Amino acid sequence: MELSKVIESRRSIRAYKAGAEVERAAVEEIIAAALEAPSWKNSETGRYYIAISPEKLEEVKNALPAFNQNNVKNAPVLIVTAFERSVAGFDGSGNAVNEAGDKWGAYDLGLQNENLLLKASELGLDTLIMGIRDTELLRKAFNIPPSQEIMSVIALGYRDKEPVRPVRKGVDEVAVFG
């Protein structure tokens, strides 16, 4: 699929087809695409924890608020995204190189996650990024070390219904040319 079509057709999906499984190979291909994103000094601090078994899916769903548990009740894959703290945006001695500090790790993970979303869309899969979550339950579910900042949970599966395309701001509303 052409990139502009992938960008225009990708949507946040809040209803997934029951019983529509996603092959592990597709998930691996999607994560590999995420890793192609640029990162601070090629530090690649993004980490992905994939819930694909029924037991692990239930654990991750339990770390979500009720409305998101409902949104992803039939999603066959849930991906917890995190980044290694104090690497991107820091020098070799562990000092932040500017005021952004660990925000560079979040920025880099955002770039990786965009690649993940676009690759999923190219493969005919749908996603939903969820930022409201219980980090301690997620840490426990995957034994995620405290050195990692948990950012989101991304649902992956096949949409159950067509969403309405939201209105987007125009370039003239967000860009300043000088």
N, C-alpha and C positions, 0 to 999 in steps of 0.2 A: 504494500500500500504506500502511496506517495506521502511524504512527511506532512505536508499541509493538510491532507485528508485525515491523517492520524490525529493531528493536533485538534482539528475542528470537530472530529467525531467522538473524542474521548469525553466521558462524562463520569461523574461520581454516582455510582450505582448503589441504591439502597434496597434492592430486592434481587436475590439471586435464585436461579433455577435449582430446585431440589433435585438431588441425584446426579447432577452434571459435574462429574469429576474433572480435575485438572491433572494432567500427567506430570510426574516429577521432572521429567526432561524439559518440559515447558517452563517450569519454575526455575530450573537451573539456567535455561537460556535467558530468562528475564533478569535474573540476578547477574549473570555475566554481562548483560547490556548495561546494567546499573554501574558496574565496575569500570565501564569505559568513560564515565564522566570525569572531567578534570577535578583535581583536588590540590590543596595547598602543598606545594613542593612535592607533589605526587605521593602524599602521605597516606592516602586511601584509608581513612579511619572509619568508614561506614561498616556496620555489622548488621547481619540479617539473621533472624531466628524464625524459622518457618514451622508453623503448626499445620500439619497435614493429616496426622492420625486423629481419629475421633476423640481420643482422650486429651490430646494436646489442644485440639480445637476448643474443647469444652473449658479447659483451663484458661485459655486466652480470652474466650468469650466472657468468662466470669470476672475478668479484669476490666471489662467495659461497662459503661452505664447501660441501664435497661433499654433505652431507645436505640443504642447502637447494637446491643445484643439482638434486638429485633431486626435491625437493618441487615445484619450479616448472618441470620440464623441458618441459611442454607449455603453460605459461602464455603467452598471446599478447602480453601487455603486462607490462613491469616499469617501475615508477615510482620513481626515486630522489628522496627528499625531503631538502630542506636549508632552512636559514634564514640570512639575512644577519646576521652577528654585530654586536654593539655598537650596536644600534638599539633594539630592544624592551628596556625596563628601563634605558635610558640617557637622560640629559638632552641638551640641544642642544650641550653642550660635550664630549660623549663620556664623561661620568662616570656610573658605575652609581648609580642612585637608592636602591638598597638592596642587601642582601647577596646577593640572587638573581642580579643581573647578567644574564648571557646566558641564564640558566635561563628568563627570560621569553620569549626567542625560541623555546626548545624547547617551552615551555608553549603558546605561540600556535600553533606548528606542530602540536602534538598536537591542538589544537582543530580546526585545518584538516583534519588527517588523519582525525579522527573523522567530520567531514562527508563527506569523500571515501569512507570505508568505508560509511557509511549510504546515500549516494546510489548507490554501486555496488550495494549490496544491493537498494535500491528498484528499480533497473533490471534485477534478476535476475542480476547479476554477483557474483563471489566474489573474496575477497582473502586475502592472507597478508602480515603485516608481518614483516620480517626486519631485525634489528638487528646481527647479526654479518655484517660485510662488510669488504672491503678498500677503505678510502676513497681511497687513492692510485690504484687502478685505476679507481674510479668518477670521480674528478676528471679523469683522463686521457680516459676514454670520452666525457665531455661537456664537457671544458674548464671544469670548475667552478672558479671563482676561490677563492683561499685565504680571502677574506673571508666565505665561506659555510661553515657547519658542516653536514656531511652526517650525517643522523640515521638514515635507514632506506631499505630497498628494499621496495616494496609490489608483490606480484604481483596481477594482475587477469585474470580469465578465468571460465570456467564449470567448476563442480565436476564431477569424474568419479564421485564416490560421496558418499553422505550421511554426514557426520560425526556422531559421538555428541555430544550436548550435555553439556558439562562441568558438574559441580556448582558452583554459585556460593555465595558466602557470603551470609548473610542480613543485612538492615539492622542487626539487633541486634548483629551481630559487628563492624561497622565504624563505626557512628555513635554519637556521644555527644550526648545532649540535656541541656541544663541549664536 
